[in-house]
Amino acid sequence: MEQKMTFVNADEMKKQLQNTGKIALYGIQFDSGQDVLKPESHPTIAEITKVLNMDPSLRLHVVGHTDNLGKSDYNIDLSRRRAAIIVRVLTTQGVAANRLDSFGCGVYAPIASNATEEGRAKNRRVELSAW
């Protein structure tokens, strides 16, 4: 499970996007309260780039999510900034900007309980949605 929460290869991303229209990624890391990508995020960013290069017609929403620690307004802003950074990095990898957009949900779309660290870790994610 730990491996699945940190790295998903391009083929698995493509499969999930085709089957469900979205995928949650946990391999994109930031320090708490920050919007600067940590170096360990680069393999996941590279895999997203591969997916986009495999299908030139694919367009993605990059959606940032946070846990419930901190103020809601701050977390919304933080999730927006993080999603925008990911889009910016993807465009530096040669992905056309018109194939991407970013959105931040903050705390408002949890997939697990925020009552435990494990749940909060699941809520801190980036989702890609095909459009």
Backbone atoms as SQL, in Angstrom:
CREATE TABLE atoms (id INTEGER PRIMARY KEY, chain TEXT, resi INTEGER, resn TEXT, atom TEXT, x REAL, y REAL, z REAL);
INSERT INTO atoms VALUES
  (1, 'A', 1, 'MET', 'N', 0.830, -1.199, 0.000),
  (2, 'A', 1, 'MET', 'CA', 0.000, 0.000, 0.000),
  (3, 'A', 1, 'MET', 'C', 0.869, 1.256, 0.000),
  (4, 'A', 2, 'GLU', 'N', 1.959, 1.252, 0.763),
  (5, 'A', 2, 'GLU', 'CA', 2.840, 2.418, 0.802),
  (6, 'A', 2, 'GLU', 'C', 3.397, 2.719, -0.582),
  (7, 'A', 3, 'GLN', 'N', 3.842, 1.667, -1.305),
  (8, 'A', 3, 'GLN', 'CA', 4.354, 1.859, -2.659),
  (9, 'A', 3, 'GLN', 'C', 3.269, 2.449, -3.558),
  (10, 'A', 4, 'LYS', 'N', 2.042, 1.952, -3.471),
  (11, 'A', 4, 'LYS', 'CA', 0.933, 2.431, -4.289),
  (12, 'A', 4, 'LYS', 'C', 0.617, 3.891, -3.976),
  (13, 'A', 5, 'MET', 'N', 0.791, 4.308, -2.728),
  (14, 'A', 5, 'MET', 'CA', 0.474, 5.684, -2.356),
  (15, 'A', 5, 'MET', 'C', 1.575, 6.656, -2.759),
  (16, 'A', 6, 'THR', 'N', 2.736, 6.176, -3.181),
  (17, 'A', 6, 'THR', 'CA', 3.794, 7.119, -3.520),
  (18, 'A', 6, 'THR', 'C', 4.132, 7.149, -4.999),
  (19, 'A', 7, 'PHE', 'N', 3.964, 6.055, -5.733),
  (20, 'A', 7, 'PHE', 'CA', 4.364, 6.057, -7.127),
  (21, 'A', 7, 'PHE', 'C', 3.402, 5.247, -7.977),
  (22, 'A', 8, 'VAL', 'N', 2.952, 5.858, -9.044),
  (23, 'A', 8, 'VAL', 'CA', 2.115, 5.189, -10.034),
  (24, 'A', 8, 'VAL', 'C', 2.760, 5.450, -11.383),
  (25, 'A', 9, 'ASN', 'N', 3.009, 4.384, -12.152),
  (26, 'A', 9, 'ASN', 'CA', 3.667, 4.596, -13.438),
  (27, 'A', 9, 'ASN', 'C', 2.676, 5.074, -14.494),
  (28, 'A', 10, 'ALA', 'N', 3.211, 5.501, -15.631),
  (29, 'A', 10, 'ALA', 'CA', 2.405, 6.102, -16.695),
  (30, 'A', 10, 'ALA', 'C', 1.333, 5.148, -17.214),
  (31, 'A', 11, 'ASP', 'N', 1.671, 3.873, -17.348),
  (32, 'A', 11, 'ASP', 'CA', 0.675, 2.917, -17.857),
  (33, 'A', 11, 'ASP', 'C', -0.505, 2.784, -16.911),
  (34, 'A', 12, 'GLU', 'N', -0.221, 2.732, -15.606),
  (35, 'A', 12, 'GLU', 'CA', -1.308, 2.648, -14.624),
  (36, 'A', 12, 'GLU', 'C', -2.129, 3.933, -14.605),
  (37, 'A', 13, 'MET', 'N', -1.465, 5.085, -14.710),
  (38, 'A', 13, 'MET', 'CA', -2.204, 6.350, -14.780),
  (39, 'A', 13, 'MET', 'C', -3.140, 6.356, -15.978),
  (40, 'A', 14, 'LYS', 'N', -2.620, 5.966, -17.128),
  (41, 'A', 14, 'LYS', 'CA', -3.420, 5.947, -18.358),
  (42, 'A', 14, 'LYS', 'C', -4.625, 5.021, -18.205),
  (43, 'A', 15, 'LYS', 'N', -4.384, 3.837, -17.643),
  (44, 'A', 15, 'LYS', 'CA', -5.453, 2.863, -17.445),
  (45, 'A', 15, 'LYS', 'C', -6.543, 3.421, -16.535),
  (46, 'A', 16, 'GLN', 'N', -6.137, 4.020, -15.406),
  (47, 'A', 16, 'GLN', 'CA', -7.113, 4.602, -14.466),
  (48, 'A', 16, 'GLN', 'C', -7.889, 5.747, -15.115),
  (49, 'A', 17, 'LEU', 'N', -7.189, 6.603, -15.853),
  (50, 'A', 17, 'LEU', 'CA', -7.861, 7.722, -16.515),
  (51, 'A', 17, 'LEU', 'C', -8.865, 7.223, -17.545),
  (52, 'A', 18, 'GLN', 'N', -8.520, 6.151, -18.267),
  (53, 'A', 18, 'GLN', 'CA', -9.444, 5.583, -19.246),
  (54, 'A', 18, 'GLN', 'C', -10.639, 4.916, -18.573),
  (55, 'A', 19, 'ASN', 'N', -10.386, 4.218, -17.460),
  (56, 'A', 19, 'ASN', 'CA', -11.451, 3.453, -16.795),
  (57, 'A', 19, 'ASN', 'C', -12.367, 4.305, -15.928),
  (58, 'A', 20, 'THR', 'N', -11.797, 5.279, -15.231),
  (59, 'A', 20, 'THR', 'CA', -12.605, 6.043, -14.272),
  (60, 'A', 20, 'THR', 'C', -12.625, 7.544, -14.547),
  (61, 'A', 21, 'GLY', 'N', -11.741, 7.998, -15.430),
  (62, 'A', 21, 'GLY', 'CA', -11.672, 9.422, -15.728),
  (63, 'A', 21, 'GLY', 'C', -10.831, 10.221, -14.765),
  (64, 'A', 22, 'LYS', 'N', -10.299, 9.555, -13.729),
  (65, 'A', 22, 'LYS', 'CA', -9.460, 10.281, -12.767),
  (66, 'A', 22, 'LYS', 'C', -8.535, 9.328, -12.047),
  (67, 'A', 23, 'ILE', 'N', -7.523, 9.908, -11.416),
  (68, 'A', 23, 'ILE', 'CA', -6.606, 9.130, -10.581),
  (69, 'A', 23, 'ILE', 'C', -6.079, 10.024, -9.465),
  (70, 'A', 24, 'ALA', 'N', -5.991, 9.460, -8.273),
  (71, 'A', 24, 'ALA', 'CA', -5.397, 10.156, -7.125),
  (72, 'A', 24, 'ALA', 'C', -3.921, 9.783, -7.059),
  (73, 'A', 25, 'LEU', 'N', -3.081, 10.809, -6.918),
  (74, 'A', 25, 'LEU', 'CA', -1.643, 10.594, -6.845),
  (75, 'A', 25, 'LEU', 'C', -1.115, 11.078, -5.500),
  (76, 'A', 26, 'TYR', 'N', -0.214, 10.290, -4.931),
  (77, 'A', 26, 'TYR', 'CA', 0.381, 10.624, -3.639),
  (78, 'A', 26, 'TYR', 'C', 1.886, 10.826, -3.746),
  (79, 'A', 27, 'GLY', 'N', 2.437, 10.672, -4.939),
  (80, 'A', 27, 'GLY', 'CA', 3.867, 10.808, -5.137),
  (81, 'A', 27, 'GLY', 'C', 4.320, 12.232, -5.401),
  (82, 'A', 28, 'ILE', 'N', 3.400, 13.171, -5.308),
  (83, 'A', 28, 'ILE', 'CA', 3.747, 14.576, -5.465),
  (84, 'A', 28, 'ILE', 'C', 3.780, 15.168, -4.064),
  (85, 'A', 29, 'GLN', 'N', 4.960, 15.582, -3.650),
  (86, 'A', 29, 'GLN', 'CA', 5.184, 15.958, -2.256),
  (87, 'A', 29, 'GLN', 'C', 5.560, 17.429, -2.108),
  (88, 'A', 30, 'PHE', 'N', 5.061, 18.010, -1.017),
  (89, 'A', 30, 'PHE', 'CA', 5.371, 19.380, -0.622),
  (90, 'A', 30, 'PHE', 'C', 5.646, 19.367, 0.874),
  (91, 'A', 31, 'ASP', 'N', 6.455, 20.284, 1.355),
  (92, 'A', 31, 'ASP', 'CA', 6.577, 20.465, 2.795),
  (93, 'A', 31, 'ASP', 'C', 5.263, 21.033, 3.303),
  (94, 'A', 32, 'SER', 'N', 4.965, 20.785, 4.552),
  (95, 'A', 32, 'SER', 'CA', 3.723, 21.261, 5.157),
  (96, 'A', 32, 'SER', 'C', 3.585, 22.773, 4.996),
  (97, 'A', 33, 'GLY', 'N', 2.449, 23.185, 4.462),
  (98, 'A', 33, 'GLY', 'CA', 2.154, 24.603, 4.305),
  (99, 'A', 33, 'GLY', 'C', 2.884, 25.286, 3.164),
  (100, 'A', 34, 'GLN', 'N', 3.609, 24.544, 2.335),
  (101, 'A', 34, 'GLN', 'CA', 4.415, 25.118, 1.266),
  (102, 'A', 34, 'GLN', 'C', 3.895, 24.712, -0.108),
  (103, 'A', 35, 'ASP', 'N', 4.297, 25.474, -1.136),
  (104, 'A', 35, 'ASP', 'CA', 3.895, 25.147, -2.502),
  (105, 'A', 35, 'ASP', 'C', 5.090, 24.893, -3.421),
  (106, 'A', 36, 'VAL', 'N', 6.220, 24.510, -2.837),
  (107, 'A', 36, 'VAL', 'CA', 7.416, 24.179, -3.609),
  (108, 'A', 36, 'VAL', 'C', 7.523, 22.657, -3.677),
  (109, 'A', 37, 'LEU', 'N', 7.598, 22.121, -4.904),
  (110, 'A', 37, 'LEU', 'CA', 7.701, 20.676, -5.068),
  (111, 'A', 37, 'LEU', 'C', 8.979, 20.140, -4.438),
  (112, 'A', 38, 'LYS', 'N', 8.849, 19.037, -3.720),
  (113, 'A', 38, 'LYS', 'CA', 10.024, 18.366, -3.184),
  (114, 'A', 38, 'LYS', 'C', 10.654, 17.526, -4.301),
  (115, 'A', 39, 'PRO', 'N', 11.960, 17.314, -4.252),
  (116, 'A', 39, 'PRO', 'CA', 12.641, 16.557, -5.313),
  (117, 'A', 39, 'PRO', 'C', 12.058, 15.161, -5.555),
  (118, 'A', 40, 'GLU', 'N', 11.528, 14.533, -4.521),
  (119, 'A', 40, 'GLU', 'CA', 10.970, 13.184, -4.698),
  (120, 'A', 40, 'GLU', 'C', 9.700, 13.178, -5.541),
  (121, 'A', 41, 'SER', 'N', 9.198, 14.341, -5.898),
  (122, 'A', 41, 'SER', 'CA', 8.021, 14.451, -6.763),
  (123, 'A', 41, 'SER', 'C', 8.361, 14.262, -8.232),
  (124, 'A', 42, 'HIS', 'N', 9.607, 14.440, -8.596),
  (125, 'A', 42, 'HIS', 'CA', 9.984, 14.441, -10.006),
  (126, 'A', 42, 'HIS', 'C', 9.661, 13.140, -10.748),
  (127, 'A', 43, 'PRO', 'N', 9.820, 11.954, -10.142),
  (128, 'A', 43, 'PRO', 'CA', 9.433, 10.738, -10.878),
  (129, 'A', 43, 'PRO', 'C', 7.934, 10.705, -11.231),
  (130, 'A', 44, 'THR', 'N', 7.088, 11.162, -10.334),
  (131, 'A', 44, 'THR', 'CA', 5.651, 11.185, -10.624),
  (132, 'A', 44, 'THR', 'C', 5.331, 12.221, -11.693),
  (133, 'A', 45, 'ILE', 'N', 5.964, 13.373, -11.624),
  (134, 'A', 45, 'ILE', 'CA', 5.778, 14.401, -12.658),
  (135, 'A', 45, 'ILE', 'C', 6.213, 13.845, -14.013),
  (136, 'A', 46, 'ALA', 'N', 7.322, 13.122, -14.048),
  (137, 'A', 46, 'ALA', 'CA', 7.801, 12.518, -15.295),
  (138, 'A', 46, 'ALA', 'C', 6.792, 11.520, -15.853),
  (139, 'A', 47, 'GLU', 'N', 6.149, 10.769, -14.980),
  (140, 'A', 47, 'GLU', 'CA', 5.144, 9.796, -15.432),
  (141, 'A', 47, 'GLU', 'C', 3.890, 10.500, -15.973),
  (142, 'A', 48, 'ILE', 'N', 3.500, 11.604, -15.344),
  (143, 'A', 48, 'ILE', 'CA', 2.368, 12.385, -15.863),
  (144, 'A', 48, 'ILE', 'C', 2.713, 12.906, -17.258),
  (145, 'A', 49, 'THR', 'N', 3.922, 13.382, -17.429),
  (146, 'A', 49, 'THR', 'CA', 4.374, 13.863, -18.736),
  (147, 'A', 49, 'THR', 'C', 4.309, 12.744, -19.767),
  (148, 'A', 50, 'LYS', 'N', 4.737, 11.538, -19.393),
  (149, 'A', 50, 'LYS', 'CA', 4.663, 10.390, -20.303),
  (150, 'A', 50, 'LYS', 'C', 3.224, 10.112, -20.725),
  (151, 'A', 51, 'VAL', 'N', 2.303, 10.146, -19.767),
  (152, 'A', 51, 'VAL', 'CA', 0.888, 9.900, -20.083),
  (153, 'A', 51, 'VAL', 'C', 0.397, 10.920, -21.102),
  (154, 'A', 52, 'LEU', 'N', 0.721, 12.164, -20.874),
  (155, 'A', 52, 'LEU', 'CA', 0.291, 13.217, -21.795),
  (156, 'A', 52, 'LEU', 'C', 0.956, 13.073, -23.160),
  (157, 'A', 53, 'ASN', 'N', 2.185, 12.627, -23.195),
  (158, 'A', 53, 'ASN', 'CA', 2.866, 12.408, -24.474),
  (159, 'A', 53, 'ASN', 'C', 2.322, 11.187, -25.212),
  (160, 'A', 54, 'MET', 'N', 1.807, 10.187, -24.476),
  (161, 'A', 54, 'MET', 'CA', 1.218, 9.004, -25.099),
  (162, 'A', 54, 'MET', 'C', -0.065, 9.336, -25.858),
  (163, 'A', 55, 'ASP', 'N', -0.790, 10.334, -25.370),
  (164, 'A', 55, 'ASP', 'CA', -2.085, 10.685, -25.959),
  (165, 'A', 55, 'ASP', 'C', -2.170, 12.198, -26.119),
  (166, 'A', 56, 'PRO', 'N', -1.791, 12.700, -27.289),
  (167, 'A', 56, 'PRO', 'CA', -1.778, 14.148, -27.506),
  (168, 'A', 56, 'PRO', 'C', -3.153, 14.821, -27.395),
  (169, 'A', 57, 'SER', 'N', -4.227, 14.034, -27.413),
  (170, 'A', 57, 'SER', 'CA', -5.561, 14.626, -27.269),
  (171, 'A', 57, 'SER', 'C', -6.010, 14.705, -25.812),
  (172, 'A', 58, 'LEU', 'N', -5.265, 14.074, -24.908),
  (173, 'A', 58, 'LEU', 'CA', -5.632, 14.066, -23.496),
  (174, 'A', 58, 'LEU', 'C', -5.449, 15.445, -22.882),
  (175, 'A', 59, 'ARG', 'N', -6.469, 15.868, -22.157),
  (176, 'A', 59, 'ARG', 'CA', -6.411, 17.119, -21.401),
  (177, 'A', 59, 'ARG', 'C', -6.710, 16.784, -19.948),
  (178, 'A', 60, 'LEU', 'N', -6.006, 17.433, -19.030),
  (179, 'A', 60, 'LEU', 'CA', -6.138, 17.084, -17.618),
  (180, 'A', 60, 'LEU', 'C', -6.438, 18.293, -16.741),
  (181, 'A', 61, 'HIS', 'N', -7.355, 18.077, -15.804),
  (182, 'A', 61, 'HIS', 'CA', -7.531, 18.976, -14.671),
  (183, 'A', 61, 'HIS', 'C', -6.548, 18.476, -13.611),
  (184, 'A', 62, 'VAL', 'N', -5.757, 19.342, -13.060),
  (185, 'A', 62, 'VAL', 'CA', -4.866, 19.016, -11.947),
  (186, 'A', 62, 'VAL', 'C', -5.511, 19.624, -10.707),
  (187, 'A', 63, 'VAL', 'N', -5.936, 18.756, -9.778),
  (188, 'A', 63, 'VAL', 'CA', -6.719, 19.204, -8.628),
  (189, 'A', 63, 'VAL', 'C', -5.959, 18.920, -7.340),
  (190, 'A', 64, 'GLY', 'N', -5.699, 19.976, -6.584),
  (191, 'A', 64, 'GLY', 'CA', -5.002, 19.851, -5.316),
  (192, 'A', 64, 'GLY', 'C', -5.972, 19.673, -4.161),
  (193, 'A', 65, 'HIS', 'N', -5.582, 18.846, -3.195),
  (194, 'A', 65, 'HIS', 'CA', -6.390, 18.569, -2.002),
  (195, 'A', 65, 'HIS', 'C', -5.491, 18.660, -0.769),
  (196, 'A', 66, 'THR', 'N', -6.067, 19.058, 0.342),
  (197, 'A', 66, 'THR', 'CA', -5.335, 19.122, 1.607),
  (198, 'A', 66, 'THR', 'C', -6.098, 18.351, 2.682),
  (199, 'A', 67, 'ASP', 'N', -5.449, 18.170, 3.820),
  (200, 'A', 67, 'ASP', 'CA', -6.160, 17.647, 4.986),
  (201, 'A', 67, 'ASP', 'C', -6.833, 18.830, 5.683),
  (202, 'A', 68, 'ASN', 'N', -7.361, 18.601, 6.878),
  (203, 'A', 68, 'ASN', 'CA', -8.104, 19.670, 7.564),
  (204, 'A', 68, 'ASN', 'C', -7.275, 20.432, 8.595),
  (205, 'A', 69, 'LEU', 'N', -5.965, 20.194, 8.633),
  (206, 'A', 69, 'LEU', 'CA', -5.133, 20.945, 9.565),
  (207, 'A', 69, 'LEU', 'C', -4.933, 22.350, 9.018),
  (208, 'A', 70, 'GLY', 'N', -5.109, 23.330, 9.856),
  (209, 'A', 70, 'GLY', 'CA', -4.983, 24.719, 9.413),
  (210, 'A', 70, 'GLY', 'C', -6.338, 25.300, 9.047),
  (211, 'A', 71, 'LYS', 'N', -6.331, 26.563, 8.670),
  (212, 'A', 71, 'LYS', 'CA', -7.573, 27.268, 8.341),
  (213, 'A', 71, 'LYS', 'C', -8.031, 26.910, 6.930),
  (214, 'A', 72, 'SER', 'N', -9.337, 26.809, 6.771),
  (215, 'A', 72, 'SER', 'CA', -9.915, 26.412, 5.489),
  (216, 'A', 72, 'SER', 'C', -9.513, 27.341, 4.353),
  (217, 'A', 73, 'ASP', 'N', -9.578, 28.649, 4.572),
  (218, 'A', 73, 'ASP', 'CA', -9.218, 29.602, 3.519),
  (219, 'A', 73, 'ASP', 'C', -7.762, 29.429, 3.089),
  (220, 'A', 74, 'TYR', 'N', -6.895, 29.231, 4.059),
  (221, 'A', 74, 'TYR', 'CA', -5.489, 29.024, 3.738),
  (222, 'A', 74, 'TYR', 'C', -5.306, 27.736, 2.938),
  (223, 'A', 75, 'ASN', 'N', -5.997, 26.660, 3.349),
  (224, 'A', 75, 'ASN', 'CA', -5.864, 25.386, 2.658),
  (225, 'A', 75, 'ASN', 'C', -6.397, 25.448, 1.228),
  (226, 'A', 76, 'ILE', 'N', -7.458, 26.206, 1.007),
  (227, 'A', 76, 'ILE', 'CA', -7.960, 26.390, -0.373),
  (228, 'A', 76, 'ILE', 'C', -6.886, 27.076, -1.210),
  (229, 'A', 77, 'ASP', 'N', -6.343, 28.154, -0.698),
  (230, 'A', 77, 'ASP', 'CA', -5.303, 28.879, -1.423),
  (231, 'A', 77, 'ASP', 'C', -4.081, 27.996, -1.654),
  (232, 'A', 78, 'LEU', 'N', -3.674, 27.262, -0.633),
  (233, 'A', 78, 'LEU', 'CA', -2.516, 26.376, -0.743),
  (234, 'A', 78, 'LEU', 'C', -2.753, 25.310, -1.812),
  (235, 'A', 79, 'SER', 'N', -3.923, 24.698, -1.808),
  (236, 'A', 79, 'SER', 'CA', -4.199, 23.651, -2.794),
  (237, 'A', 79, 'SER', 'C', -4.234, 24.229, -4.204),
  (238, 'A', 80, 'ARG', 'N', -4.720, 25.437, -4.363),
  (239, 'A', 80, 'ARG', 'CA', -4.712, 26.098, -5.681),
  (240, 'A', 80, 'ARG', 'C', -3.288, 26.375, -6.145),
  (241, 'A', 81, 'ARG', 'N', -2.460, 26.893, -5.242),
  (242, 'A', 81, 'ARG', 'CA', -1.075, 27.188, -5.600),
  (243, 'A', 81, 'ARG', 'C', -0.320, 25.914, -5.961),
  (244, 'A', 82, 'ARG', 'N', -0.544, 24.859, -5.205),
  (245, 'A', 82, 'ARG', 'CA', 0.140, 23.602, -5.491),
  (246, 'A', 82, 'ARG', 'C', -0.271, 23.040, -6.855),
  (247, 'A', 83, 'ALA', 'N', -1.553, 23.053, -7.150),
  (248, 'A', 83, 'ALA', 'CA', -2.016, 22.560, -8.453),
  (249, 'A', 83, 'ALA', 'C', -1.429, 23.403, -9.580),
  (250, 'A', 84, 'ALA', 'N', -1.387, 24.712, -9.385),
  (251, 'A', 84, 'ALA', 'CA', -0.831, 25.604, -10.405),
  (252, 'A', 84, 'ALA', 'C', 0.658, 25.343, -10.627),
  (253, 'A', 85, 'ILE', 'N', 1.388, 25.047, -9.567),
  (254, 'A', 85, 'ILE', 'CA', 2.819, 24.732, -9.683),
  (255, 'A', 85, 'ILE', 'C', 3.005, 23.473, -10.523),
  (256, 'A', 86, 'ILE', 'N', 2.174, 22.481, -10.295),
  (257, 'A', 86, 'ILE', 'CA', 2.274, 21.235, -11.063),
  (258, 'A', 86, 'ILE', 'C', 2.031, 21.517, -12.539),
  (259, 'A', 87, 'VAL', 'N', 1.012, 22.303, -12.849),
  (260, 'A', 87, 'VAL', 'CA', 0.747, 22.667, -14.240),
  (261, 'A', 87, 'VAL', 'C', 1.947, 23.400, -14.825),
  (262, 'A', 88, 'ARG', 'N', 2.501, 24.325, -14.076),
  (263, 'A', 88, 'ARG', 'CA', 3.658, 25.086, -14.551),
  (264, 'A', 88, 'ARG', 'C', 4.830, 24.155, -14.858),
  (265, 'A', 89, 'VAL', 'N', 5.087, 23.204, -13.977),
  (266, 'A', 89, 'VAL', 'CA', 6.191, 22.270, -14.190),
  (267, 'A', 89, 'VAL', 'C', 5.920, 21.402, -15.423),
  (268, 'A', 90, 'LEU', 'N', 4.698, 20.935, -15.587),
  (269, 'A', 90, 'LEU', 'CA', 4.368, 20.119, -16.759),
  (270, 'A', 90, 'LEU', 'C', 4.570, 20.896, -18.054),
  (271, 'A', 91, 'THR', 'N', 4.239, 22.166, -18.046),
  (272, 'A', 91, 'THR', 'CA', 4.439, 22.965, -19.256),
  (273, 'A', 91, 'THR', 'C', 5.930, 23.157, -19.547),
  (274, 'A', 92, 'THR', 'N', 6.766, 23.195, -18.514),
  (275, 'A', 92, 'THR', 'CA', 8.208, 23.285, -18.761),
  (276, 'A', 92, 'THR', 'C', 8.755, 21.975, -19.330),
  (277, 'A', 93, 'GLN', 'N', 7.974, 20.891, -19.190),
  (278, 'A', 93, 'GLN', 'CA', 8.357, 19.592, -19.742),
  (279, 'A', 93, 'GLN', 'C', 7.858, 19.437, -21.187),
  (280, 'A', 94, 'GLY', 'N', 7.264, 20.500, -21.726),
  (281, 'A', 94, 'GLY', 'CA', 6.823, 20.473, -23.116),
  (282, 'A', 94, 'GLY', 'C', 5.342, 20.221, -23.329),
  (283, 'A', 95, 'VAL', 'N', 4.567, 20.086, -22.256),
  (284, 'A', 95, 'VAL', 'CA', 3.127, 19.885, -22.388),
  (285, 'A', 95, 'VAL', 'C', 2.480, 21.237, -22.682),
  (286, 'A', 96, 'ALA', 'N', 1.629, 21.279, -23.702),
  (287, 'A', 96, 'ALA', 'CA', 0.957, 22.526, -24.068),
  (288, 'A', 96, 'ALA', 'C', 0.036, 22.976, -22.937),
  (289, 'A', 97, 'ALA', 'N', 0.105, 24.249, -22.605),
  (290, 'A', 97, 'ALA', 'CA', -0.675, 24.801, -21.492),
  (291, 'A', 97, 'ALA', 'C', -2.176, 24.644, -21.708),
  (292, 'A', 98, 'ASN', 'N', -2.637, 24.630, -22.957),
  (293, 'A', 98, 'ASN', 'CA', -4.082, 24.500, -23.205),
  (294, 'A', 98, 'ASN', 'C', -4.599, 23.084, -22.966),
  (295, 'A', 99, 'ARG', 'N', -3.721, 22.164, -22.611),
  (296, 'A', 99, 'ARG', 'CA', -4.134, 20.796, -22.277),
  (297, 'A', 99, 'ARG', 'C', -4.291, 20.591, -20.774),
  (298, 'A', 100, 'LEU', 'N', -4.020, 21.633, -20.012),
  (299, 'A', 100, 'LEU', 'CA', -4.010, 21.524, -18.553),
  (300, 'A', 100, 'LEU', 'C', -4.760, 22.680, -17.924),
  (301, 'A', 101, 'ASP', 'N', -5.380, 22.413, -16.797),
  (302, 'A', 101, 'ASP', 'CA', -5.836, 23.492, -15.934),
  (303, 'A', 101, 'ASP', 'C', -5.687, 23.035, -14.501),
  (304, 'A', 102, 'SER', 'N', -5.769, 23.969, -13.585),
  (305, 'A', 102, 'SER', 'CA', -5.551, 23.639, -12.178),
  (306, 'A', 102, 'SER', 'C', -6.710, 24.147, -11.341),
  (307, 'A', 103, 'PHE', 'N', -6.923, 23.445, -10.238),
  (308, 'A', 103, 'PHE', 'CA', -8.002, 23.788, -9.324),
  (309, 'A', 103, 'PHE', 'C', -7.596, 23.320, -7.941),
  (310, 'A', 104, 'GLY', 'N', -8.016, 24.024, -6.921),
  (311, 'A', 104, 'GLY', 'CA', -7.730, 23.621, -5.543),
  (312, 'A', 104, 'GLY', 'C', -9.014, 23.408, -4.766),
  (313, 'A', 105, 'CYS', 'N', -9.159, 22.236, -4.189),
  (314, 'A', 105, 'CYS', 'CA', -10.332, 21.905, -3.368),
  (315, 'A', 105, 'CYS', 'C', -10.093, 22.124, -1.884),
  (316, 'A', 106, 'GLY', 'N', -8.826, 22.266, -1.496),
  (317, 'A', 106, 'GLY', 'CA', -8.539, 22.398, -0.075),
  (318, 'A', 106, 'GLY', 'C', -9.041, 21.195, 0.694),
  (319, 'A', 107, 'VAL', 'N', -9.817, 21.466, 1.736),
  (320, 'A', 107, 'VAL', 'CA', -10.318, 20.411, 2.626),
  (321, 'A', 107, 'VAL', 'C', -11.677, 19.870, 2.194),
  (322, 'A', 108, 'TYR', 'N', -12.232, 20.381, 1.116),
  (323, 'A', 108, 'TYR', 'CA', -13.641, 20.157, 0.820),
  (324, 'A', 108, 'TYR', 'C', -13.992, 18.907, 0.026),
  (325, 'A', 109, 'ALA', 'N', -13.029, 18.034, -0.244),
  (326, 'A', 109, 'ALA', 'CA', -13.340, 16.779, -0.925),
  (327, 'A', 109, 'ALA', 'C', -12.515, 15.636, -0.332),
  (328, 'A', 110, 'PRO', 'N', -12.676, 15.399, 0.985),
  (329, 'A', 110, 'PRO', 'CA', -11.889, 14.325, 1.603),
  (330, 'A', 110, 'PRO', 'C', -12.338, 12.956, 1.092),
  (331, 'A', 111, 'ILE', 'N', -11.391, 12.020, 1.082),
  (332, 'A', 111, 'ILE', 'CA', -11.734, 10.645, 0.722),
  (333, 'A', 111, 'ILE', 'C', -11.570, 9.711, 1.920),
  (334, 'A', 112, 'ALA', 'N', -11.135, 10.280, 3.038),
  (335, 'A', 112, 'ALA', 'CA', -10.954, 9.520, 4.278),
  (336, 'A', 112, 'ALA', 'C', -11.202, 10.461, 5.453),
  (337, 'A', 113, 'SER', 'N', -11.309, 9.882, 6.625),
  (338, 'A', 113, 'SER', 'CA', -11.512, 10.680, 7.824),
  (339, 'A', 113, 'SER', 'C', -10.255, 11.488, 8.149),
  (340, 'A', 114, 'ASN', 'N', -10.446, 12.727, 8.522),
  (341, 'A', 114, 'ASN', 'CA', -9.336, 13.554, 8.967),
  (342, 'A', 114, 'ASN', 'C', -9.024, 13.344, 10.451),
  (343, 'A', 115, 'ALA', 'N', -9.690, 12.393, 11.086),
  (344, 'A', 115, 'ALA', 'CA', -9.497, 12.145, 12.511),
  (345, 'A', 115, 'ALA', 'C', -8.193, 11.402, 12.811),
  (346, 'A', 116, 'THR', 'N', -7.597, 10.778, 11.792),
  (347, 'A', 116, 'THR', 'CA', -6.350, 10.031, 12.003),
  (348, 'A', 116, 'THR', 'C', -5.282, 10.526, 11.025),
  (349, 'A', 117, 'GLU', 'N', -4.027, 10.290, 11.351),
  (350, 'A', 117, 'GLU', 'CA', -2.938, 10.664, 10.448),
  (351, 'A', 117, 'GLU', 'C', -3.051, 9.899, 9.137),
  (352, 'A', 118, 'GLU', 'N', -3.426, 8.625, 9.203),
  (353, 'A', 118, 'GLU', 'CA', -3.579, 7.837, 7.975),
  (354, 'A', 118, 'GLU', 'C', -4.650, 8.453, 7.061),
  (355, 'A', 119, 'GLY', 'N', -5.758, 8.852, 7.636),
  (356, 'A', 119, 'GLY', 'CA', -6.813, 9.494, 6.854),
  (357, 'A', 119, 'GLY', 'C', -6.370, 10.824, 6.282),
  (358, 'A', 120, 'ARG', 'N', -5.694, 11.634, 7.100),
  (359, 'A', 120, 'ARG', 'CA', -5.192, 12.923, 6.605),
  (360, 'A', 120, 'ARG', 'C', -4.202, 12.723, 5.470),
  (361, 'A', 121, 'ALA', 'N', -3.358, 11.684, 5.561),
  (362, 'A', 121, 'ALA', 'CA', -2.395, 11.398, 4.489),
  (363, 'A', 121, 'ALA', 'C', -3.116, 11.066, 3.186),
  (364, 'A', 122, 'LYS', 'N', -4.215, 10.343, 3.270),
  (365, 'A', 122, 'LYS', 'CA', -4.992, 10.020, 2.063),
  (366, 'A', 122, 'LYS', 'C', -5.652, 11.263, 1.480),
  (367, 'A', 123, 'ASN', 'N', -6.013, 12.193, 2.335),
  (368, 'A', 123, 'ASN', 'CA', -6.674, 13.412, 1.864),
  (369, 'A', 123, 'ASN', 'C', -5.693, 14.386, 1.214),
  (370, 'A', 124, 'ARG', 'N', -4.427, 14.308, 1.584),
  (371, 'A', 124, 'ARG', 'CA', -3.389, 15.159, 0.974),
  (372, 'A', 124, 'ARG', 'C', -2.958, 14.500, -0.330),
  (373, 'A', 125, 'ARG', 'N', -3.540, 14.951, -1.412),
  (374, 'A', 125, 'ARG', 'CA', -3.282, 14.298, -2.689),
  (375, 'A', 125, 'ARG', 'C', -3.444, 15.275, -3.837),
  (376, 'A', 126, 'VAL', 'N', -3.027, 14.814, -4.994),
  (377, 'A', 126, 'VAL', 'CA', -3.280, 15.509, -6.247),
  (378, 'A', 126, 'VAL', 'C', -4.094, 14.546, -7.093),
  (379, 'A', 127, 'GLU', 'N', -5.178, 15.023, -7.649),
  (380, 'A', 127, 'GLU', 'CA', -5.958, 14.196, -8.560),
  (381, 'A', 127, 'GLU', 'C', -5.830, 14.755, -9.963),
  (382, 'A', 128, 'LEU', 'N', -5.751, 13.827, -10.909),
  (383, 'A', 128, 'LEU', 'CA', -5.818, 14.180, -12.318),
  (384, 'A', 128, 'LEU', 'C', -7.161, 13.709, -12.833),
  (385, 'A', 129, 'SER', 'N', -7.879, 14.579, -13.512),
  (386, 'A', 129, 'SER', 'CA', -9.159, 14.225, -14.111),
  (387, 'A', 129, 'SER', 'C', -9.103, 14.559, -15.591),
  (388, 'A', 130, 'ALA', 'N', -9.518, 13.610, -16.407),
  (389, 'A', 130, 'ALA', 'CA', -9.553, 13.844, -17.849),
  (390, 'A', 130, 'ALA', 'C', -10.737, 14.745, -18.188),
  (391, 'A', 131, 'TRP', 'N', -10.544, 15.626, -19.187),
  (392, 'A', 131, 'TRP', 'CA', -11.636, 16.472, -19.670),
  (393, 'A', 131, 'TRP', 'C', -11.548, 16.674, -21.158);
